[in-house]
């Protein structure tokens, strides 16, 4: 198995964010970048070079709505971990 490069990994993360953004826009769900994702967007015009995740903040009602939508129509190969 080929090891994924950092750039390839970040491309997948940004694709995931785009997917979630599209769902949120279509369903009037409010979210914002928080933590390292927000810092990266401001300070690095993208992602912090060593960051390996996307940090989102949602009001509880919007989180519940997004969770419900994703639970019904999750892309193949993905799942939800809700702890």
DRENTISE-162224 format. One record per residue: x, y, z of N, C-alpha, C, O, CB in turn; residue in one letter; residue number from 1. Coordinates in Angstrom, 2 decimals. Glycine has a CB too. Layout:
! residues N
      nc1      nc2      nc3     cac1     cac2     cac3      cc1      cc2      cc3      oc1      oc2      oc3     cbc1     cbc2     cbc3  residuo  num
        X        Y        Z        X        Y        Z        X        Y        Z        X        Y        Z        X        Y        Z        A  NUM
...
***
This chain:
! residues 83
      nc1      nc2      nc3     cac1     cac2     cac3      cc1      cc2      cc3      oc1      oc2      oc3     cbc1     cbc2     cbc3  residuo  num
     0.83    -1.17     0.00     0.00     0.00     0.00     0.89     1.25     0.00     1.85     1.34     0.77    -0.95    -0.01     1.21        X    1
     0.56     2.20    -0.87     1.32     3.44    -0.98     0.99     4.37     0.20    -0.17     4.56     0.55     1.02     4.14    -2.32        X    2
     2.02     4.94     0.78     1.82     5.90     1.87     1.33     7.23     1.28     1.87     7.72     0.29     3.14     6.11     2.69        X    3
     0.30     7.79     1.90    -0.28     9.04     1.43     0.61    10.22     1.85     1.11    10.26     2.97    -1.72     9.22     1.99        X    4
     0.80    11.16     0.93     1.58    12.36     1.27     0.71    13.32     2.08    -0.52    13.21     2.08     2.12    13.05    -0.02        X    5
     1.36    14.24     2.74     0.63    15.27     3.51    -0.31    16.07     2.61    -1.44    16.37     2.99     1.63    16.22     4.21        X    6
     0.16    16.41     1.41    -0.68    17.17     0.47    -1.90    16.36     0.02    -2.99    16.91    -0.10     0.15    17.60    -0.76        X    7
    -1.72    15.08    -0.22    -2.84    14.22    -0.61    -3.86    14.13     0.53    -5.07    14.18     0.30    -2.34    12.81    -0.99        X    8
    -3.36    14.00     1.75    -4.23    13.93     2.92    -5.02    15.22     3.08    -6.23    15.18     3.33    -3.41    13.65     4.18        X    9
    -4.35    16.35     2.95    -5.03    17.64     3.09    -6.07    17.85     1.99    -7.11    18.46     2.22    -4.02    18.78     3.07        X   10
    -5.78    17.34     0.79    -6.75    17.44    -0.30    -8.03    16.66     0.05    -9.13    17.11    -0.27    -6.13    16.89    -1.62        X   11
    -7.88    15.51     0.69    -9.04    14.73     1.11    -9.81    15.48     2.19   -11.04    15.55     2.15    -8.61    13.33     1.62        X   12
    -9.09    16.05     3.16    -9.77    16.83     4.22   -10.56    17.99     3.63   -11.71    18.22     4.03    -8.74    17.36     5.22        X   13
    -9.97    18.70     2.71   -10.67    19.84     2.10   -11.88    19.37     1.28   -12.90    20.05     1.23    -9.71    20.65     1.21        X   14
   -11.76    18.21     0.64   -12.90    17.63    -0.06   -14.03    17.28     0.89   -15.20    17.49     0.58   -12.47    16.40    -0.84        X   15
   -13.67    16.74     2.07   -14.68    16.45     3.09   -15.36    17.72     3.57   -16.57    17.75     3.76   -14.03    15.71     4.27        X   16
   -14.57    18.77     3.78   -15.14    20.04     4.21   -16.08    20.60     3.13   -17.14    21.12     3.46   -14.02    21.06     4.52        X   17
   -15.69    20.48     1.88   -16.55    20.95     0.79   -17.87    20.17     0.77   -18.94    20.75     0.57   -15.82    20.81    -0.57        X   18
   -17.80    18.87     0.98   -18.99    18.03     1.03   -19.93    18.49     2.16   -21.13    18.66     1.94   -18.60    16.54     1.23        X   19
   -19.37    18.70     3.34   -20.17    19.14     4.49   -20.72    20.55     4.24   -21.87    20.83     4.57   -19.34    19.12     5.78        X   20
   -19.91    21.42     3.66   -20.36    22.78     3.36   -21.57    22.74     2.42   -22.53    23.49     2.62   -19.22    23.60     2.73        X   21
   -21.52    21.89     1.40   -22.64    21.78     0.46   -23.92    21.33     1.16   -24.99    21.87     0.91   -22.30    20.81    -0.67        X   22
   -23.80    20.33     2.03   -24.96    19.86     2.78   -25.51    20.99     3.65   -26.72    21.21     3.70   -24.60    18.63     3.65        X   23
   -24.62    21.69     4.33   -25.05    22.77     5.22   -25.74    23.89     4.44   -26.77    24.40     4.88   -23.86    23.34     5.99        X   24
   -25.20    24.26     3.31   -25.83    25.31     2.50   -27.21    24.89     2.00   -28.15    25.68     2.04   -24.94    25.67     1.30        X   25
   -27.33    23.66     1.52   -28.61    23.16     1.00   -29.68    23.06     2.08   -30.88    23.16     1.79   -28.42    21.81     0.35        X   26
   -29.26    22.86     3.33   -30.20    22.61     4.42   -30.23    23.70     5.48   -30.75    23.50     6.57   -29.87    21.31     5.06        X   27
   -29.67    24.86     5.14   -29.68    26.02     6.05   -29.13    25.67     7.44   -29.72    26.01     8.46   -31.11    26.55     6.18        X   28
   -27.99    24.99     7.44   -27.31    24.61     8.68   -26.14    25.57     8.89   -25.31    25.75     8.01   -26.81    23.11     8.63        X   29
   -26.10    26.17    10.06   -25.03    27.12    10.40   -23.84    26.39    11.01   -24.00    25.55    11.89   -25.55    28.20    11.37        X   30
   -22.64    26.73    10.53   -21.41    26.22    11.13   -20.32    27.26    10.93   -20.46    28.19    10.13   -21.00    24.84    10.50        X   31
   -19.25    27.10    11.68   -18.09    27.97    11.51   -16.82    27.15    11.73   -16.83    26.14    12.44   -18.15    29.17    12.50        X   32
   -15.74    27.60    11.12   -14.44    27.01    11.43   -14.04    27.46    12.82   -14.30    28.60    13.21   -13.36    27.41    10.38        X   33
   -13.41    26.57    13.58   -12.90    26.91    14.90   -11.49    26.34    15.04   -11.00    25.64    14.15   -13.84    26.36    16.03        X   34
   -10.84    26.65    16.15    -9.55    26.08    16.49    -8.50    26.26    15.40    -8.39    27.33    14.80    -9.70    24.62    16.77        X   35
    -7.74    25.19    15.16    -6.65    25.24    14.18    -7.13    25.52    12.77    -6.40    26.12    11.98    -5.90    23.95    14.20        X   36
    -8.34    25.08    12.44    -8.86    25.34    11.09    -9.09    26.83    10.87    -8.81    27.35     9.79   -10.17    24.56    10.86        X   37
    -9.60    27.51    11.87    -9.80    28.95    11.77    -8.46    29.69    11.73    -8.28    30.60    10.92   -10.64    29.46    12.95        X   38
    -7.53    29.29    12.59    -6.20    29.91    12.59    -5.53    29.71    11.22    -4.94    30.63    10.67    -5.31    29.31    13.72        X   39
    -5.63    28.49    10.69    -5.04    28.20     9.38    -5.64    29.06     8.28    -4.92    29.57     7.42    -5.21    26.74     9.04        X   40
    -6.96    29.21     8.30    -7.63    30.01     7.28    -7.15    31.47     7.32    -6.98    32.10     6.29    -9.15    29.95     7.46        X   41
    -6.95    31.98     8.52    -6.55    33.39     8.67    -5.04    33.55     8.46    -4.60    34.39     7.67    -6.95    33.92    10.07        X   42
    -4.25    32.77     9.18    -2.80    32.97     9.19    -2.10    32.36     7.98    -1.07    32.88     7.54    -2.23    32.39    10.44        X   43
    -2.64    31.27     7.45    -1.95    30.55     6.37    -2.73    30.57     5.06    -2.30    29.95     4.08    -1.69    29.12     6.79        X   44
    -3.85    31.26     5.04    -4.72    31.25     3.85    -5.05    29.83     3.40    -5.12    29.55     2.21    -4.06    32.02     2.70        X   45
    -5.23    28.95     4.34    -5.53    27.55     4.06    -5.46    26.77     5.35    -6.14    27.09     6.32    -4.56    26.95     3.01        X   46
    -4.62    25.74     5.37    -4.47    24.92     6.56    -3.11    25.18     7.21    -2.14    25.52     6.54    -4.62    23.42     6.22        X   47
    -3.07    25.02     8.52    -1.78    25.03     9.22    -0.99    23.84     8.67    -1.52    22.74     8.58    -1.97    24.94    10.80        X   48
     0.27    24.05     8.31     1.04    22.98     7.65     1.03    21.64     8.40     1.05    20.60     7.75     2.45    23.42     7.47        X   49
     1.02    21.64     9.71     1.09    20.39    10.48    -0.28    19.92    10.98    -0.37    18.90    11.67     2.02    20.57    11.66        X   50
    -1.35    20.64    10.63    -2.69    20.26    11.10    -3.17    19.04    10.33    -2.86    18.88     9.14    -3.69    21.43    10.93        X   51
    -3.92    18.18    11.00    -4.37    16.95    10.35    -5.86    16.70    10.52    -6.33    15.56    10.40    -3.60    15.77    10.90        X   52
    -6.61    17.78    10.80    -8.06    17.63    10.91    -8.75    18.95    10.56    -8.11    19.98    10.38    -8.45    17.17    12.32        X   53
   -10.07    18.88    10.48   -10.89    20.07    10.26   -11.73    20.27    11.52   -12.39    19.34    11.98   -11.80    19.93     8.97        X   54
   -11.71    21.47    12.06   -12.45    21.78    13.29   -13.65    22.66    12.95   -13.51    23.75    12.41   -11.53    22.50    14.32        X   55
   -14.85    22.15    13.28   -16.08    22.88    13.02   -16.85    23.09    14.32   -16.80    22.26    15.23   -16.96    22.14    12.00        X   56
   -17.54    24.22    14.40   -18.44    24.49    15.51   -19.84    24.71    14.96   -20.03    25.42    13.98   -17.97    25.72    16.33        X   57
   -20.83    24.08    15.61   -22.22    24.20    15.19   -23.10    24.39    16.41   -22.84    23.81    17.47   -22.67    22.95    14.38        X   58
   -24.15    25.21    16.28   -25.16    25.22    17.35   -25.76    23.81    17.47   -25.83    23.09    16.48   -26.28    26.28    17.06        X   59
   -26.19    23.42    18.65   -26.68    22.05    18.90   -27.76    21.63    17.90   -27.71    20.52    17.37   -27.22    21.94    20.32        X   60
   -28.75    22.52    17.64   -29.84    22.14    16.73   -29.30    21.87    15.32   -29.78    20.98    14.63   -30.93    23.24    16.68        X   61
   -28.30    22.64    14.89   -27.70    22.44    13.58   -26.84    21.18    13.55   -26.81    20.47    12.55   -26.87    23.66    13.18        X   62
   -26.13    20.91    14.64   -25.35    19.67    14.74   -26.27    18.47    14.60   -25.98    17.53    13.85   -24.58    19.61    16.07        X   63
   -27.38    18.50    15.35   -28.32    17.38    15.31   -28.89    17.18    13.90   -29.03    16.05    13.43   -29.47    17.60    16.31        X   64
   -29.20    18.28    13.23   -29.74    18.21    11.87   -28.69    17.64    10.90   -29.00    16.77    10.09   -30.20    19.62    11.40        X   65
   -27.44    18.13    10.99   -26.37    17.62    10.14   -26.12    16.14    10.41   -25.97    15.35     9.48   -25.08    18.43    10.35        X   66
   -26.08    15.78    11.67   -25.86    14.38    12.05   -26.94    13.49    11.46   -26.64    12.41    10.94   -25.84    14.24    13.58        X   67
   -28.19    13.92    11.53   -29.30    13.15    10.98   -29.16    12.99     9.46   -29.34    11.89     8.92   -30.64    13.83    11.31        X   68
   -28.82    14.08     8.77   -28.66    14.03     7.32   -27.50    13.10     6.92   -27.63    12.30     5.99   -28.42    15.43     6.76        X   69
   -26.38    13.22     7.61   -25.23    12.38     7.29   -25.50    10.91     7.61   -25.04    10.01     6.91   -23.99    12.86     8.06        X   70
   -26.27    10.66     8.67   -26.59     9.28     9.05   -27.42     8.59     7.97   -27.33     7.38     7.79   -27.34     9.25    10.38        X   71
   -28.23     9.36     7.26   -29.10     8.81     6.22   -28.38     8.64     4.88   -28.74     7.76     4.09   -30.32     9.70     6.03        X   72
   -27.38     9.46     4.62   -26.76     9.46     3.29   -25.26     9.69     3.40   -24.74    10.72     2.96   -27.40    10.54     2.40        X   73
   -24.57     8.73     3.98   -23.12     8.82     4.15   -22.42     8.28     2.91   -22.78     7.21     2.42   -22.65     8.05     5.41        X   74
   -21.43     9.01     2.39   -20.70     8.49     1.22   -20.04     7.15     1.55   -19.65     6.90     2.69   -19.63     9.50     0.76        X   75
   -19.92     6.29     0.55   -19.30     4.98     0.72   -17.88     5.15     1.26   -17.11     5.99     0.79   -19.28     4.20    -0.62        X   76
   -17.55     4.34     2.25   -16.22     4.39     2.83   -16.11     5.30     4.04   -15.05     5.38     4.66   -15.24     4.81     1.80        X   77
   -17.19     6.00     4.38   -17.19     6.92     5.52   -18.18     6.46     6.56   -19.08     5.67     6.26   -17.51     8.36     5.07        X   78
   -18.02     6.94     7.78   -18.94     6.64     8.86   -18.93     7.76     9.87   -18.15     8.71     9.77   -18.58     5.31     9.52        X   79
   -19.81     7.64    10.84   -19.91     8.65    11.89   -19.46     8.02    13.20   -19.92     6.93    13.57   -21.37     9.23    12.01        X   80
   -18.58     8.70    13.89   -18.17     8.30    15.24   -18.66     9.41    16.17   -18.16    10.53    16.11   -16.59     8.09    15.36        X   81
   -19.62     9.10    17.00   -20.22    10.12    17.86   -20.07     9.69    19.31   -20.88     8.94    19.84   -21.71    10.33    17.52        X   82
   -19.03    10.18    19.94   -18.77     9.83    21.34   -19.09    10.98    22.23   -18.93    10.88    23.45   -17.33     9.41    21.54        X   83
***
